[in-house]
């Protein structure tokens, strides 16, 4: 009887603790964690296939096992409704629903809004409506304004941070959070010795602005993602998971590289299916809780084989080796 009472008491304590805990709980040396279980796909990975046949492409993504997708700004703004690969926003939402796919996040273009001397917010408001209609939780800025890639100064990043805060105040009225996705520009050393990524993290409101860390570009910039997770815990609810060509691992930031034209650097980048490249994802995935991770997206900017074979290889590795 005493053993039964002890068991019931311990079970109650454990259950209560699990309800209170956001991510993990340790009881009698047993660690119970809530980890990522769903694998998402950034649709930019299969952009050409989507243009050719969006419906069969989405069906293929679902059949592989992906549970959610991240859109990118492939719609056309102009007369009539905005469209993704020929589909209206509502039609795309229906197509995703029909294939049991969710969309938590989308990439949207805010060049004018983030450029000093402009700050035009019409595109922001237009795109917030698109994200809200799709049922997305995050509107992600995927890149700095194209016109200032190679001449970004500390004040440009400071302005971007201020604008991201403003965007977040506007977006939250629609239940949307603003996020920022990195490439390598953010890790160049600026004239004052700082990096743009740190300026963005320090000068955006943690309650309003999130960060989607592209792990490939962080590693390609010669930086450990874990260092940022430790320095800015719980600021990175989303990761882009893509791998680095084992034969092309040279770092692309630092010293004279920070003055090299971006397009010249980009031409020399090559990728690999997740699990076949140079990045130790098993180590990075140990830091999910510290990161504040909620969603992951497989992505590959350039694929050298059938795209659906490629995304299946990446899915299989992530699902079977990283989310086990």
SVG drawing of the C-alpha trace seen along z (x, -y; Angstrom):
<svg xmlns="http://www.w3.org/2000/svg" viewBox="-9 -60 51 62">
<polyline fill="none" stroke="black" stroke-width="0.4" points="0.0,0.0 2.8,-2.4 4.5,-1.7 1.3,-2.4 0.8,-5.7 4.3,-6.7 3.9,-5.9 0.7,-8.0 2.3,-10.9 5.3,-10.9 3.2,-10.7 1.1,-13.7 4.3,-15.7 5.7,-14.8 2.5,-15.6 2.3,-19.0 5.9,-19.8 5.4,-18.9 2.5,-21.2 4.5,-24.1 7.6,-23.4 8.1,-24.9 10.7,-22.5 12.1,-20.0 11.9,-18.6 14.2,-16.4 12.8,-13.9 14.8,-11.2 17.5,-11.6 14.9,-11.1 15.0,-13.9 11.8,-14.5 12.0,-17.0 9.6,-18.5 11.6,-18.7 10.8,-19.6 8.9,-16.8 7.7,-18.4 9.9,-19.0 9.1,-22.0 10.3,-23.0 11.2,-26.5 9.5,-26.4 12.2,-28.5 14.0,-25.1 11.6,-23.9 10.8,-27.2 11.1,-26.0 8.9,-23.0 6.3,-25.3 6.3,-27.5 5.7,-24.5 3.0,-22.7 2.2,-24.1 -0.5,-21.5 1.6,-18.4 4.6,-20.0 2.7,-20.6 1.3,-17.1 4.8,-15.7 6.1,-17.7 3.3,-16.3 3.8,-12.8 7.5,-12.9 6.4,-13.6 6.8,-17.4 4.2,-18.8 4.5,-22.5 6.0,-24.9 7.4,-28.4 6.4,-30.6 8.5,-33.2 7.6,-36.3 6.8,-34.6 3.5,-36.5 2.9,-39.3 1.7,-42.7 -0.4,-44.7 -3.9,-44.6 -6.1,-42.1 -5.3,-39.8 -1.8,-38.8 -0.8,-35.4 1.6,-32.6 2.5,-30.6 -0.8,-31.4 -2.9,-30.8 -4.7,-33.4 -3.8,-33.5 -7.0,-31.7 -6.5,-29.1 -3.0,-28.4 -4.3,-28.1 -6.9,-25.6 -4.3,-23.6 -2.1,-23.4 -5.0,-22.3 -6.0,-19.7 -2.5,-18.2 -2.4,-18.4 0.3,-21.1 0.5,-24.1 2.3,-27.3 3.7,-29.0 5.9,-31.5 6.6,-33.3 9.4,-35.4 8.3,-38.9 10.1,-41.7 10.5,-45.0 13.3,-46.8 11.7,-50.3 10.6,-50.0 14.1,-49.1 16.0,-51.7 17.1,-54.9 15.4,-57.9 12.4,-55.9 10.6,-53.9 7.5,-53.3 5.2,-50.9 2.6,-50.2 4.3,-47.0 4.5,-45.9 0.8,-46.4 -0.1,-44.7 2.0,-41.7 0.8,-41.4 -2.7,-40.9 -1.3,-38.1 0.4,-36.4 -2.7,-36.7 -4.9,-35.2 -2.6,-32.2 -2.8,-31.7 0.9,-32.4 2.4,-33.4 5.6,-35.0 6.4,-37.5 10.1,-37.1 12.4,-39.7 14.8,-37.4 17.5,-39.9 18.7,-43.5 17.6,-46.0 19.3,-44.9 20.7,-48.4 22.9,-48.5 24.3,-44.9 27.9,-46.0 27.8,-49.3 26.0,-48.6 27.2,-50.6 26.3,-50.4 23.7,-53.1 22.0,-51.0 21.6,-48.1 20.4,-50.5 17.8,-51.9 16.7,-48.4 16.4,-47.4 14.2,-50.5 12.1,-49.7 11.7,-46.1 10.4,-47.2 7.9,-49.5 6.8,-46.7 6.3,-44.4 4.0,-47.0 1.9,-47.2 1.9,-43.4 0.9,-42.4 -2.5,-44.0 -3.1,-41.2 -1.6,-38.5 1.6,-38.4 5.2,-38.5 8.1,-40.0 11.3,-38.0 14.6,-38.5 16.5,-35.8 20.3,-36.2 22.7,-35.5 26.4,-36.5 26.3,-40.3 25.3,-40.5 28.5,-38.9 30.9,-41.2 32.9,-43.3 31.8,-47.0 34.1,-50.0 33.3,-50.3 34.3,-46.6 30.7,-45.4 28.7,-43.0 25.3,-43.9 23.7,-40.8 24.6,-41.9 23.2,-45.3 19.9,-43.9 19.7,-41.6 20.6,-44.3 18.4,-47.0 15.2,-45.0 12.6,-44.3 12.8,-40.6 9.1,-40.7 8.3,-41.8 11.1,-40.7 12.3,-37.1 15.2,-35.7 15.1,-32.9 18.7,-31.6 20.0,-30.2 22.5,-27.8 24.3,-27.3 25.2,-31.0 26.2,-31.3 28.6,-28.4 29.8,-29.7 30.6,-32.9 32.9,-31.1 30.7,-31.4 29.2,-28.9 25.4,-29.1 25.7,-27.9 27.6,-31.1 24.6,-33.2 22.1,-30.9 24.2,-31.4 24.5,-35.2 20.9,-35.8 18.8,-32.9 15.4,-32.2 15.6,-34.8 15.8,-32.1 12.4,-30.3 13.1,-29.2 16.1,-27.6 16.9,-27.0 18.6,-23.7 20.7,-23.2 24.1,-21.7 27.5,-22.7 29.4,-21.1 32.3,-19.2 34.5,-20.3 33.7,-24.0 33.9,-24.9 36.0,-28.1 34.7,-30.9 33.3,-34.0 33.6,-36.7 36.5,-38.5 39.4,-40.7 39.5,-41.5 36.5,-39.2 34.3,-41.8 35.0,-44.2 34.5,-41.7 31.4,-42.2 28.5,-40.1 27.6,-38.7 31.2,-37.5 31.0,-35.6 27.6,-34.2 28.8,-32.7 31.3,-30.5 28.8,-29.0 27.7,-25.3 25.3,-23.3 24.5,-19.7 21.5,-17.7 21.2,-17.8 23.3,-15.0 25.7,-14.7 27.6,-17.9 30.1,-19.4 27.8,-20.8 27.6,-18.8 23.8,-19.1 23.7,-16.6 25.7,-19.0 23.6,-22.0 20.4,-20.2 21.5,-19.8 20.8,-23.5 17.1,-23.6 15.9,-24.8 18.5,-27.5 17.6,-28.8 13.9,-28.9 13.3,-26.7 9.8,-26.2 10.1,-25.4 12.7,-24.1 12.8,-24.4 14.8,-22.3 16.2,-24.6 18.7,-24.2 19.4,-27.2 20.8,-25.3 20.1,-21.6 22.0,-19.5 19.6,-16.5 15.9,-16.0 14.5,-18.4 12.1,-16.0 14.8,-13.3 16.9,-16.0 14.3,-17.2 13.4,-13.6 17.1,-12.9 17.2,-15.9 13.9,-15.1 14.9,-11.5 18.1,-12.6 16.5,-15.3 13.6,-13.1 15.5,-9.9 18.8,-11.2 18.1,-14.6 14.5,-14.3 14.8,-10.8"/>
</svg>
